[in-house]
Amino acid sequence: HYFIQSNLRIGIMSKGKHLLRLIRHSTDCCPMHSQRFGVASAHVRKEYALEMACSSVRYGPGVTSEVGMDFQNLGSKKIAVVTDKNLVDLPPVKIALEALEKAGVSYDLFDKVQVEPTDTSFKECIDFARKLNADAFLAIGGGSVIDTAKAANLYTAYPDADFLDFVNAPIGKGLPVTRTLCPLLAVPTTAGTGSETTGVSIFDYEPLKAKTGIANRAIRPTLGLVDPDNIKSMPERVTAYSGFDVLCHAIESYTALPYTERGPAPENPKLRPAYQGSNPLSDVWSRHACHITAKYFKRAVKDPEDYEARQNMHLASAMAGVGFGNAGVHLCHGLSYSISGLNRDYKCSDYPQEKKLVPHGLSVCITAPAVFAATADSSLERHAEIAEILGGKPVRKEDAGLALPDVLREYLHDLDVPDGLNSLGFSEEDIPDLVAGALPQKRVLDIAPITASAEPIAEIYANSMKNY
């Protein structure tokens, strides 16, 4: 890749100076608590413990109708209901609001959540919640809605905080959350993000055209109500791209840097990051999510009447959420944020057409074949195992670096995913900008199983220009 080798450094420095300054001043810094961590060197004490944390989850058809009783049981008096304009007149929101009214619980409705939210749209919801002085939150929607409600809940507890105080380093300060937040109940209406189980909230930071977020266990929902009735009418492309998000959550968490290789070990347990690296507890959830996805994903996309498949993908989303919420994701997600942020003109059917948009799941899966070709040598057994699960046939360990990317290309092709970054409007000339946008994603790049520096990231982007 002569272009990459000769122009990468110049391109990044000229087009991403501010981001690189931030990185230099916060190298190997934990985005949650500004604690330095990453791959432990020989003289640094490595991590020795892991911690499993996730929201309570209630699963079953019709559980949305229980939210009124839930808030009644919590003693909540004023609920901030958070959703978007696409959902506000649909059954999930109507059923939830009827349940609140039946229980005699007061609420105010915020329906201005933006798909793929920004710092601006987050702040609008935060202002709404602060003025309302709510004592509980109800999020009804996909990951964008749930993430927005998490941020509103956090900043309501800190009315004087600057917006960047809790945003991940190096863009924000990554301050610890020391106050108790209000109860947050989340009703997911897509089968993808797993946001109902995690302490992560993602948004586009418009001043830098970069995706970032807030990562802290304190912001995870109190309860996730996973109601398969709510995804019956999920559009075909939304089903596809949310399903690829599930798949990448599961594979990335299973192939992340082992938690015992992360270091230094925290001086205090409260400084242990949410994204700890692959570990035995997360492995159970991530591996099982892969099994479910292998069986039901294509069915759920190709047949909207296949309720069994959609039910199971909803469960897989929550399971993968528990896995990656404690292990973390790495390169597919880390590289996705600049793809979304630097999109020029791409719009996707079944998504809002009033603005250009690369759906999150699409921006994640488009680099997956190249990512897992690059990471295979870090754990041949795990990559071969996932290739076997998804492909349904034995894979030799030494073939993992070819087998898993090939299986993923098959999934992408069968489910009509555009053919690489070229199809989204990118070319090799965009690689320096893409790399500059990816490098600040230290929350996820630090647990990649390979060194996630500029050149290997650039090579992944180059190898993702076409997938078929």
N, C-alpha and C positions, 0 to 999 in steps of 0.2 A: 504494500500500500504506500507507494512513493508519495502520493498526495498527502497522506496523513503524516508521514514522517517528516516531510519538508515544511508543511504549513501549519501543523497543529498548534505548536507553541505560539507562533505569531498570531494565528487566528484567535486563540483563546485570550491572549493578552490584550489584543486590540478590541475584542468584542465582549469580554467578560471581566474587565479589570476589577470592578467593584466586588463581584462574587469571589474572585481569587484573593483579593485583599482580606475578605472576611474569612476565607478558608485558612490563609496563612496565620491569622491571629487567633484561630481556634482549632488548630490541628489536633486530631484525635480527641475531640472534646465531646462528652456525652451531651446530646441535645436536651435531655431532661433536666440535668443538674449541673451542667458545665464541668462534669468530672471527666478527666482524660481516661479513655479506654480504647481498645482495639485489639489487634493481635498482640498477645503478651510477649515481650522479649525475654531472653533467658534470665536476666537478673530481676525481673518483675514477678511478684507473686500473682499467679494466675487465679482466675475465678474458681471457686471450689463448691459453690452452692447454686441452686436454681430455685425459682419461686413461681408457682402456678397461681395466676389470678385471672378471673374472668367474671363477667356478669352472670347473675342467675338467668336461666333460660326456661321459658315455658313454651312447649310445643303442642300444637293441635288445632284442627279445624275449628274456627269460631272463637278462639281465645281472645280476639280483639274485643269482644263484647264484655270482657271481664275488667277492662281498665277502670271503669267507674268504681267498682268495688275495691280494686287495688288502691286507688287514691283515697277512698274512704277509710280503708284499713290503715293507711299511712297517716291519716289525720290531716291530709292536705286540704287547704281552703281555697287556694287560687292557683290554677294551672295555666302555664304558658304552653299552648298547643302549637307545635311547629310543623309546617308542611309546605307544599308548593302548589302553584296554581293548576298544575296538571292533575293533581290528586284531590283538590279540595271538594269537588263535587262527585267523587267516586266512592264506592262502598266502604273502603277501609276507613276513610275519614268520617263518613256519615255514621257508620256503626260506632266508632269510637266516641264521637260527640254525643250520640244518643245515649251511650253508656254513661257518660259523665252527667248528662242531664237527669237520667233516671236515678243516679246515685245522689243527686243534689249537690254536685261539686261545681263550683264556679270556675269558668275558664275564659281566656281571651285567645283569639286565633291569629297567628302570624302565618300567612300563606305566600310570602315573597322569597322563599328560598330559591336560589339560583342553582340550576344543574351545573356541576363542576364549579362550586362556590369560590368566591374571591374574598380578599380581605375586606373589600367594600361591602359585599353582601353579608359577610359575617358581622360586620360592625352594625349594619342595619338591624339585624336580629338582636344583637347585644343591647342596642339602645332600646328596642321594644321591651326586652325582658327587664332591663333596669328600671324603666319607667313603670312597668306593671308591678314590680316588687313581688313576683311570683314566689311561691314556696315549693313548687314542683314543676317538672317539665314533662311533656308528652311529645315525642317525635314520631310522626307517621310518614314514612317514605323510604327512599333508598339511602345510600350512603351519604349523599349530599345533604339530605335533610337531617339525618342523625348526627353527622359531624357538625352541622350548624348549631343544633341544639346543645351539643356538648360544649361548644365554645361559649354560647350564650349563658349556659349554667355556670361555667368557670368564671367568666368576667362579671357576672352578677354578684358572685361571692367576693369579688375584688373590684368594687365600684371605682376606685381611684387608680387602677392599674393602667399602664400604657399598653397598647395592643401588643407590642413586641415583647413584653415582659415574659410571656410563657411560650412564645413561638420558639421552635427548635433552633439551636445554634447551628450554623454561624449567622443565620439571618436575624434571629432573635436572641434573647438572653437565656432562654431555657430555664427560667427560675423554677424551683420546686413549688409544689402546691401544698400548703400547710393548713389550709382551712377546709372545713367540711362543706361539701356542696349539697345542693338540694337533690331530692330524689329525681331521677330521670328514667322514665319508661320509654322503651323504643319498640316500635311496631314496624319491622322491615317489610317493604312492598316489592323488593327485588331479591333475587337469589344470587348474591354476588359478594358484596363488600364485607359481610360479617361484622359490620360496624356496631351491631347491637351487643357484641361481646367484648369489644376492645377499648382501650384507653388511648385511642389515636384519632385525631381530627385533621383532615387534609384540606388545603385550599390553595388557590393561585394567589401569590403575592404580586400584585400588579406592578408596583414600582420597579421590580427586577425581572418581570415576566418569568417567574420561576415558581414551581410548586414547592410548598413546604407544609408545615403542620405543627400540631401540638401533640406531644406524646407523654402521657402521664397516667398511671393507673387510676388516679383520683377522678378522672373525667369519664371513666367507663360507665355505661348505663347501670342503674340499679337492677333492672329486669328487662330482658328482651322477650317480647311476645312473638314467637315465630308461628304465624298463622298461614298455612298453605292456601287458604281461601283467598288471601290477598294477592297472590301471583297468578291467578287463573287467567287474567286478561293481559298479562305482561307481553308486550310486542315482541316479534321475532328477533329483531336486532338487539333489543335490550336483553332478551333471554340469552342470546349468543355471547354478548360481550360481558354480561355479569357472570355467566358461566366460566368464561376464560379467566376472569378475575379470581373466582374460586380455585380453579386449577392452578394458577400461578401462585396464589397464596400457599396452597398445599405443597407444591414442589419446592418453592423457594425456602419455606420454613424447614422442610425436610433436608435440604442440601446446604443450609446456612453453615457458617463457621461453628464448630462445636462449642458449646458454652464454656467448656473447660479450657479452651484456647483463648478466650477473651481475657483481657487484663488491662490494668491491674484490678485485683479484687477490690470491691468498694470498702472504704473505711467504716461505713455505717450501712446497715441493711436498707435503709430508706433511699440510699443512693444507687441501689442496684437497678439497672435500666429495665424497662418493659421488654425491649427486644434483646434477649439474652443469648441468642444463638441456638442452634439445634440442640435438643435435649430429649431424654427418654419420655418425659410427660407429653411434650408437644408432638413427638413423633407418632404417638398412638392416634391422635386426632388428625394429623396431616396425612398419614398413610391411609387411614380409613376414608378420609375425604376423597383421596385419589381413587380408591376402589368404587365409591359411589358415583363419582364423576365418570369413570370409565363405563359404567353400566347405563347411566341415565342421561348424560349430558346431550349427546346427539339426538336422542329421542325427544328430550324436552324442547329442543330448538326446532326440529323438523315437524313435530306434531303438537300444535297448541292444545289439542284435546287430550293429550296424554297426561292426565292428572297425576298418575303414579310417578312419572318421571319428574314432573315439576315439584311435587311434594318432596321427593328425595333430593333434588338439587337445592331446595330451600334448607333442608337439614345439612347437606354438605357445606353450604355457605357458613352456617353457624359453627359446624365442626372445624372447618378450616380456620375460622375466626379465632377459635380457642387455640388452635395450633400456632398460627402466626402471631397472635396477640401476645404470646409469651416467648416464642422463638425469634420472630421477626421475618421480614422479607428482605430480599437483597437486590440483585441487579435488574431483573425485569421491572420492578417498581422504581428503583433508583433512576433508571434510564428513561422511564415513561414520562417523568414530570416535564422534562424539557420538550418532549414530543408534543404534549398537550399545550404547553405554554408558548411554543414557537409556531403553532399551526397558523397558516396564512388564510386558507380559503376552504378547508375541508369541512363538509357537513355530512351528517349521517342520517339515513332514513330511520324513522321511528323515534328520533330524538328531536327536541325543539329546533325549529328551522330559523328562528329569528337571529341566531348568531352562529358563527363558525364554531365547530366543536369536534374534537377527537374524543369519543367516549373513553372513559378511564380504562375499561377492560381491553379495548382495542390498542390503546397506547402501551399497555402492559404486555399483551401477547405478541405484538408485532416483532419484538426482538427475542422472543423465547427460544427459537431454534439456535440462534447465534449465542445467546447467553449460556445455554446448557452444553453447547459444544465447547465453550471456553472453560466451564467449571467442571467438566466431567472428571478430569484427572485428580481433582481434589477428593473425590469419593466415588470411585468407579462402582462399588457395590450398590450404593444408594441410587446412582443414576441408572444403573442397569435394572434395579428393582422397579423403579418408577416406569421405565420403558416397558417392562414386562406387564405391569398392572394396566397401563394404558393401551398397549398394543395387543395384549392377550396371547403372547407367545414368548417362549424362553429367549433370553438375551444373555450372551456371554459377557462376563465382566469387562473383558478387554475391548468389547464392541460398544460400550456404553456411550462413548463420545460421538458415535455416528447414529446409534439406535434411537436414543431419546430425541435428538433433534429431528430425525426422520418421522418418528411417531407424531411429534408436535406439528410438523408441516402437514401431515395427513389430516390432523384435526382442523388446522387452519383452513386447508383447502376444502375439506368436506363441509365446513360450516361457513363458506363464502366470505372469508376474511380477505380484505384487499392484499395484493401481492407486494408486501414490503413497504418500506418507507417511501419509495418512489411513488407508490400509488396514493400516498397521503400528501404528495406535493413537495417532498424533500429530495435533495440530491447530495452528492458528496461535498459540494461547496458549503452545505449547512453543517457539516460535522463539527467544525470548531465551536459554533454556537451551541449545538446540541451537547457537546462535552462540557462547555462552560456552564450550561444549565444543570447538568447532572452532578458535577463535582461537589456542590454544596449539600447534597443529600446524604450527609454523613451518618444520619440516623440509620440508614439502611446499608450504605456502602461499607460501613465499618464491620458488618457481619457477613459480607460476601466471603465465599471460601477462597477467592483469589484476591490478589492485590488490585484494588479498584482505582488505579491511577489513570491519568489522561490517555495514555496510549492504548491499553487494553480496552478501555471504554470506547475509544474512537474506532478500534477494530471491530467491536461488536456492532456499532452503528453502521459501519461500512458493509459488514456481512449481512445486515438486515435490510439493505436497500431493495433486494428482491429475495423472496423466500421460496419460490417454486421454479 
